[in-house]
């Protein structure tokens, strides 16, 4: 389902692989980036994760299921995933007002505002993929 827009607020929808977890967030997407930290790589089973931020206050869980949260950095950051299919959905830094959404969980990934403009923990990235430097868009490779 594509995102829908109104003049004042833009709403984005998303889901896990099995559909038990559904959510909506609204507002302008913030800080599109890749993360190559050891937690993202191990948890995601890939060389990086693709994240985007939204205001935490705009998040609404709409599905039948509930996320399971895991403290990847105790008292610092927790990650939310579907307990049924294991899809990675969200990350939340304790005390923050922004929720990180794993971009592949969004129903619409084809928006130029989601293109990563930086890469966290780039020193820990695999050497065979190009890096995204601050302010530059990834061109793939």
Secondary structure, DSSP 8 states (H G I E B T S, - for coil): ---EE-SS-EEEEEE-SSSS-EEEEES--EEEEEE--HHHHHHHTSS-EEEEEEEGGG-EE-SSS-EEEEEEETTTEEEEEETTT--EEEEEETT-SEEEEEGGGBS----GGGS--EEETGGGS-TTS----TT------
